[in-house]
Amino acid sequence: MENKLEIKKQGVPFRNHAQYCVGTGRIGLALQKEYQEHLELVQNTIRFQYIRGHGLFCRDVGIYRECELNGRKVPFYNFTYMDRIFDSYLKNGIRPFIELGFMPEELASGEQTIFYWKGNVTPPADHGKWEELIRQTLQHCVDRYGLDEVRKWPIEVWNEPNIGFWTGGLEGYFQLYACSVKAVKSVDEQIQVGGPSICGVEVERWLTSFFEFCSRENVPLDFVTRHCYTANTPRNEGHYLYHTMRDPRIMIEELKETREIMSRYPLTKDLPLHITEFNSSYNPLCPVHDSVFNAGYISRILSEAGEYADSYSYWTFSDVFEECDVPKAPFAGGFGMVALNGIKKPVFHAFRFFGEAGKELLYRDEQMLVTADENRYVILAWSFYDPRDGAEAPPPYEKEILLPAFVGRAFFTKERVNENVGNPEQAWYDMGMPRSLTEKQVSILKKAAEPAYSHGMLEEKDGSYALRVRVEGNEILKIEITPRAEEKQEYLGFDRNEFFGLRDSCLHV
């Protein structure tokens, strides 16, 4: 039957890069207490390797100033806040994936800005001063953290220069990239630099032009970066913005397209590809980010993206985020996998589940992965649908699975997130959507944010374990199976079955 599946022992490597990098807002937000609490929560659980955000050179970090001395302006570099931010990252076991941007006001050639916090998006008035800013910043990092450490920090030049985040156009970006790379490599040739950090607008034009420029001018390029979002045209309603979503497979196709373009050039055909931002919606006022739908939707992308990209950085880890002003409510459609007050959203568990997957891929389809390590299986399954499209909930995804057995019985744990469990936004709605939470309400929402958890035992039969996997619409599921510990008689005369009136049983998962 179609829903029956016998898993073989031999698999292939699971190219799973879900924990490689995560996004933040502008990095100046790292000076806030709640931001640090969210980062610690994420790192204690998911343990990302890198963090990337905007605004290294913006006013709130305060690196670049010009002071008047003897009638002329002299650059002054102040790394007080950058040190505090990078120290906190390293303390939390996460390294910076540095984005060079935006333009310090004192260096800017114009006044055009973006976001509530007014990041300047114009080219430098003096490219030599921009080079020196980068050189001074990286040399300070080397002096403080050591060359071996800083060589592990990727450097990305700017953010989305193909739209309104840059006024210098294609040729202006090439000039910015070339002088930025020159500055980085002057500190150390082995520090890795990449770009062009574009979003999904005129992708082929920008990538081919950029690759041809780097090849023609012999400009170093150590990795390629781009962004991926899969939302349709937005509709504004008051404080919020609503998207419907394209099929998540579209992002997979975008990655394949990028790889195909890279394959045309000797310079780029074997380079790493880093997706330094991705999500469903590209706007931090879209309620989809708070939903169980988003957890299943993102799970589909995580299940396959590693076949084509070396990383894919979810934008962002926290709702401590201010691109469209200060967040107005505990659930305001923010990008974060952690809502304000340290409340985990469903997508938090999607990343945790993938972070706990096995390294060997035994089976994959559109809604399920079966992975393994030695003496361990991890099964991930997901389902999603958008009722706003007029769609009814899809039929449950169900599979009867036979897994090769360990020796004897196995122990399993099961965690599930859906509309009824692990869904704090629903609990917030049920309590009346208060904008300012009491301590008790925060406690309730944190409890509501946890998955449903259960456990049981699997019997070996004919060298296999039999179990049933079932997920409903807008649900994610993780099952972990390990050998059952050897039974030991700790107390003389203790018969557990007789005492509790229970029998050994094999439960359906």
C-alpha positions in Angstrom: 0.0 0.0 0.0 1.1 3.6 -0.7 1.2 4.6 2.9 3.4 1.7 4.0 7.1 2.3 4.0 10.0 -0.1 4.8 13.2 1.8 5.7 16.6 0.4 4.7 19.6 0.7 6.9 21.9 2.4 4.4 21.3 6.0 3.7 23.1 9.1 2.4 24.5 12.1 4.3 21.8 14.5 5.4 22.9 17.9 4.2 21.3 19.8 7.1 22.6 23.3 7.7 19.7 24.6 9.8 22.0 25.5 12.6 24.7 27.3 10.6 23.5 30.9 10.8 20.6 33.0 12.1 19.6 36.6 11.5 19.2 39.4 13.9 17.9 42.9 13.4 20.4 45.7 13.5 23.2 44.5 15.8 22.9 47.6 18.0 19.8 45.9 19.5 22.3 43.4 21.1 22.8 46.1 23.8 19.3 45.5 25.1 18.7 43.1 28.0 15.8 41.2 26.4 17.7 40.7 23.2 20.5 39.0 25.2 17.9 36.9 27.0 16.4 35.7 23.7 19.9 34.9 22.3 20.8 32.9 25.4 17.5 31.0 25.1 18.1 30.2 21.4 21.8 29.2 21.9 21.0 27.0 24.9 18.5 25.1 22.7 19.3 25.3 19.0 22.9 26.4 19.1 23.5 28.3 15.9 27.1 28.8 14.7 26.8 32.3 13.3 24.7 35.4 13.6 24.2 38.1 10.9 22.6 41.5 11.1 22.5 45.0 9.7 23.9 48.2 11.1 27.5 47.6 12.1 28.4 51.1 11.0 25.2 52.8 12.0 25.1 55.6 14.7 23.8 53.4 17.6 27.0 51.2 17.5 29.1 54.4 17.2 32.2 53.1 15.4 32.9 56.0 13.1 33.1 59.7 14.0 34.9 62.7 12.6 36.4 65.2 15.0 37.8 68.6 14.3 41.5 69.0 15.1 43.6 72.0 14.1 40.9 73.2 11.6 40.5 69.9 9.8 38.3 66.8 10.3 40.0 63.7 11.5 38.4 60.2 11.6 38.0 58.7 15.1 37.1 55.0 15.6 35.3 53.9 18.7 34.8 50.2 19.2 33.3 50.3 22.7 29.8 49.0 21.7 31.1 46.7 19.0 33.3 45.0 21.6 30.4 44.6 23.9 28.2 43.1 21.2 30.8 40.7 19.8 31.9 39.7 23.3 28.2 38.8 24.1 28.0 36.7 20.8 31.1 34.7 21.6 30.0 34.2 25.2 26.8 32.6 23.8 28.8 30.3 21.5 27.9 32.2 18.3 30.3 34.0 15.9 29.5 37.1 13.8 28.8 36.8 10.1 29.7 40.4 9.5 27.7 42.5 7.1 29.5 45.7 6.0 26.8 48.4 6.2 25.2 50.7 6.3 26.9 54.0 5.6 28.0 56.2 8.5 26.4 59.6 8.2 29.8 61.3 8.2 30.9 59.2 5.2 27.6 59.2 3.2 27.3 60.9 -0.2 23.5 61.4 0.3 20.7 61.5 2.9 18.5 58.6 1.7 17.7 56.1 4.6 15.7 53.0 5.3 13.8 51.8 8.3 12.6 53.3 11.6 16.2 53.6 12.7 17.4 55.4 9.4 20.2 53.3 8.0 21.9 55.4 5.3 21.9 53.6 1.9 24.1 55.9 -0.2 27.6 55.2 -1.5 30.6 56.7 0.4 31.6 60.2 -0.5 35.2 59.0 -0.2 35.9 55.4 -0.9 39.3 55.7 0.6 37.7 56.6 4.0 35.3 53.6 3.6 38.3 51.3 3.0 40.1 52.7 6.1 37.0 52.2 8.2 36.8 48.5 7.3 40.6 48.1 7.8 40.5 49.7 11.2 37.5 47.7 12.3 38.9 44.3 11.3 42.4 45.0 12.6 40.8 45.9 16.0 38.9 42.6 15.9 42.2 40.7 15.1 44.0 42.5 18.0 41.1 41.8 20.4 40.1 38.2 19.4 43.1 36.9 17.6 43.7 36.2 13.9 42.7 32.5 14.1 39.3 33.5 15.4 38.6 36.4 13.0 39.5 34.1 10.0 36.4 32.1 11.0 34.2 35.2 10.5 32.7 35.5 7.0 32.4 39.1 5.7 29.5 40.1 3.5 29.6 43.4 1.6 26.3 45.4 2.0 22.7 44.2 2.0 20.3 43.9 -0.9 22.0 46.4 -3.3 19.5 45.5 -6.0 16.6 47.3 -4.4 16.1 50.4 -2.2 18.9 49.4 0.3 21.5 51.0 -2.0 21.4 54.0 -4.3 24.6 53.4 -6.2 23.3 51.0 -8.8 25.1 48.0 -10.2 28.4 49.7 -11.1 28.4 51.5 -7.8 28.1 48.2 -5.9 31.0 46.8 -7.9 33.2 49.7 -6.8 32.0 49.3 -3.2 32.7 45.6 -3.3 36.2 46.0 -4.8 37.4 48.5 -2.3 35.8 46.6 0.6 37.6 43.4 -0.4 40.8 45.3 -0.7 40.5 46.6 2.8 39.6 43.1 4.2 42.4 41.3 2.5 44.9 44.0 3.6 44.3 42.9 7.2 44.6 39.2 6.2 44.3 37.3 2.9 42.6 34.4 4.5 39.6 36.3 5.9 36.6 35.3 3.7 34.6 37.9 1.8 31.5 37.5 -0.3 28.4 39.1 -1.9 26.4 40.4 -3.6 23.7 39.8 -1.0 20.8 40.4 -3.4 17.2 39.6 -2.9 15.0 38.0 -5.6 14.8 41.0 -8.0 16.7 40.8 -11.3 18.6 37.9 -10.0 20.3 36.6 -13.2 21.3 40.1 -14.2 22.9 40.9 -10.9 24.6 37.6 -10.4 26.0 37.3 -14.0 27.2 40.9 -14.0 28.8 40.5 -10.6 30.5 37.3 -11.4 31.8 38.7 -14.7 33.1 41.8 -12.9 35.0 39.8 -10.3 36.4 37.4 -12.9 37.4 40.2 -15.3 39.0 42.5 -12.7 40.5 39.6 -10.6 38.6 40.7 -7.5 38.5 38.1 -4.8 35.2 36.3 -4.1 35.2 33.6 -1.5 31.5 32.8 -1.3 28.2 33.9 -2.9 25.3 35.3 -0.9 21.6 36.0 -1.7 18.3 36.2 0.1 15.0 34.3 -0.4 11.5 35.2 0.6 8.4 33.4 -0.8 5.5 35.8 -0.2 3.0 37.1 -2.7 2.0 40.8 -3.1 1.1 42.3 0.3 -2.2 43.8 1.5 -2.1 46.5 4.2 -4.7 46.6 7.0 -4.0 49.2 9.7 -1.0 48.1 11.7 -0.5 44.9 9.8 0.4 43.6 6.4 -0.9 40.3 5.0 0.6 38.0 2.5 -0.4 34.8 0.9 2.5 32.5 0.3 3.9 30.8 -2.8 4.7 27.1 -2.7 7.9 26.7 -0.5 9.4 24.6 -3.3 9.9 27.9 -5.1 12.7 28.7 -2.8 14.3 25.4 -3.6 14.0 26.2 -7.3 15.6 29.6 -6.6 18.6 27.8 -5.0 18.9 25.5 -8.0 18.8 28.6 -10.3 21.5 30.3 -8.3 23.7 27.2 -8.4 23.2 26.9 -12.2 24.3 30.5 -12.7 27.3 29.9 -10.4 28.3 26.8 -12.5 28.8 29.0 -15.6 31.9 30.7 -14.2 35.2 29.0 -13.2 35.4 31.5 -10.3 32.1 30.6 -8.7 31.2 27.1 -9.8 32.6 25.5 -6.6 32.1 28.3 -4.1 29.9 28.1 -1.0 26.4 29.6 -1.4 25.1 31.3 1.7 21.4 32.4 2.0 22.0 35.1 4.5 18.3 35.9 4.9 15.2 33.7 4.3 11.6 33.5 5.6 8.1 33.3 4.2 7.1 37.0 4.4 9.7 39.7 4.0 7.8 42.2 6.3 8.0 42.3 10.1 4.3 43.2 10.5 2.9 39.9 8.9 1.0 37.6 11.3 2.1 34.6 9.3 5.4 34.6 11.3 3.6 33.9 14.5 1.6 31.0 13.2 1.8 27.2 13.2 1.5 27.4 9.4 4.9 29.0 9.3 6.5 26.2 11.2 5.3 23.6 8.8 6.0 25.8 5.8 9.6 26.5 6.9 10.1 22.8 7.7 9.5 22.0 4.1 12.3 24.4 3.1 14.7 23.1 5.8 14.2 19.5 4.6 15.9 20.1 1.2 17.6 23.5 1.1 20.9 22.0 2.3 21.2 20.1 -1.0 21.9 23.4 -2.8 23.0 25.9 -0.2 25.8 25.8 2.4 23.7 27.8 4.9 20.2 29.5 5.1 19.9 32.0 7.8 16.4 32.5 9.2 15.5 36.2 9.5 15.4 36.5 12.6 15.9 34.8 15.9 14.1 37.5 18.0 11.2 39.9 17.9 13.4 42.5 19.5 13.5 44.2 16.1 12.7 47.7 15.0 12.6 48.0 11.2 9.0 49.2 11.2 9.1 51.0 14.6 9.0 49.5 18.1 6.9 46.3 18.2 3.3 47.1 19.3 2.2 43.9 20.8 3.5 40.5 22.1 2.5 39.0 18.8 2.8 41.7 16.1 3.8 39.6 13.1 7.6 40.0 13.8 10.2 37.9 12.1 11.5 36.3 15.2 11.4 32.7 16.3 11.1 34.1 19.9 8.3 36.6 20.6 8.7 39.4 23.1 8.9 38.3 26.8 10.9 35.2 25.7 7.9 33.3 24.3 8.8 30.6 21.8 6.9 30.6 18.5 6.1 27.4 16.6 9.0 28.0 14.2 11.4 27.9 17.1 10.5 24.2 17.5 10.9 23.6 13.8 14.5 24.7 14.0 15.1 22.8 17.2 13.6 19.6 15.6 15.9 19.9 12.6 18.9 20.7 14.9 18.3 17.3 16.6 18.0 15.3 13.3 20.4 12.5 12.5 23.3 12.9 10.2 22.2 10.1 7.8 19.2 10.5 5.6 17.2 7.3 5.2 14.1 8.7 3.5 12.6 12.0 2.4 9.4 13.1 0.8 7.4 16.3 0.7 6.2 15.9 4.3 8.6 13.6 6.1 12.3 12.9 6.8 13.7 9.7 8.4 17.2 10.2 9.7 19.6 8.2 11.8 22.8 8.2 13.8 24.4 5.1 15.4 21.7 3.6 17.6 19.2 6.5 17.0 16.4 7.4 14.6 14.9 10.8 14.3 11.7 11.2 12.2 10.4 14.7 11.3 7.1 15.3 9.7 5.1 18.4 8.8 1.9 19.7 7.2 0.7 23.2 6.3 -2.1 24.9 4.5 -3.4 28.5 4.3 -7.2 28.7 5.0 -7.2 32.2 3.6 -6.9 30.7 0.2 -10.3 29.1 0.8 -8.7 25.8 1.2 -10.0 23.2 3.7 -7.6 21.4 5.9 -5.8 18.7 3.8 -6.3 15.0 4.8 -3.8 13.8 7.4 -0.4 12.7 6.2 0.0 9.1 7.3 2.7 6.5 6.9 3.1 3.0 8.4 6.9 2.6 8.8 9.1 -0.4 9.4 12.5 0.5 10.8 15.5 -1.9 11.2 15.6 -2.8 14.9 18.3 -2.3 17.4 18.8 -5.3 19.8 15.6 -5.7 21.7 13.0 -3.1 22.5 13.3 0.6 21.7 12.3 3.7 23.6 10.6 6.6 21.8 9.8 10.2 22.5 7.3 12.3 20.5 6.9 16.1 20.4 4.1 17.7 18.5 3.2 21.3 17.7 -0.2 22.3 16.1 -3.1 24.7 16.4 -3.9 23.4 19.9 -0.4 22.8 21.4 2.8 24.8 21.2 0.8 27.7 19.7 1.1 30.7 22.1 -0.4 33.1 19.6 -3.7 31.2 19.9 -3.5 31.4 23.7 -2.8 35.1 23.4 -5.9 35.5 21.2 -8.0 33.5 23.7 -7.0 35.7 26.6 -8.1 38.8 24.7 -4.9 39.9 22.9 -3.5 42.1 25.7 -0.8 44.5 24.4 0.9 44.7 27.8 1.3 41.3 29.6 1.2 40.7 33.3 3.7 38.3 34.8 1.0 35.6 35.1 0.0 36.0 31.4 3.6 35.7 30.3 3.8 32.4 32.4 0.7 31.1 30.7 1.9 31.9 27.2 5.3 30.3 27.9 3.5 27.1 29.0 1.3 27.3 25.9 4.4 27.6 23.7 5.7 24.1 24.7 5.0 21.1 22.4 2.9 18.2 23.4 5.2 15.5 24.7 4.7 11.7 25.0 6.8 8.6 25.1 6.6 4.8 24.9 8.1 1.6 23.9 8.5 -0.3 20.6 8.7 -4.0 20.4 11.1 -5.7 17.9 9.3 -8.1 15.5 11.2 -9.9 12.7 14.1 -7.5 13.1 12.0 -4.4 12.7 10.0 -1.8 14.7 6.6 -0.9 13.3 5.2 2.6 13.9 2.6 4.9 12.5 3.4 8.6 11.6 0.5 11.0 11.3 0.3 14.7 11.0 -2.7 16.9 10.6 -2.9 20.3 8.7 -0.6 22.9 10.2 1.4 20.6 12.4 5.0 19.6 13.0 6.2 16.4 14.6 9.4 14.9 15.9 9.9 11.3 16.9 13.2 10.1 18.4 13.9 6.4 18.9 16.8 5.0 20.9 17.6 1.5 22.4 15.8 0.8 25.6 18.1 0.8 28.6 19.0 -2.7 29.9 16.6 -3.7 32.7 18.1 -4.1 36.1 16.5 -5.4 39.3 17.3 -2.6 41.7 15.0 -3.9 44.5 14.6 -7.4 45.6 11.1 -8.7 45.1 9.8 -5.7 43.1 7.4 -6.7 40.4 6.3 -3.5 38.6 3.7 -5.1 36.5 2.0 -6.7 39.5 2.3 -3.6 41.6 0.8 -1.2 39.1 -1.5 -3.6 37.4 0.3 -2.9 34.1 1.5 -5.0 31.2 4.4 -4.4 28.8 3.0 -2.8 25.7 4.1 -1.5 22.4 2.4 1.8 21.8 1.6 3.4 18.4 3.7 6.5 17.9 
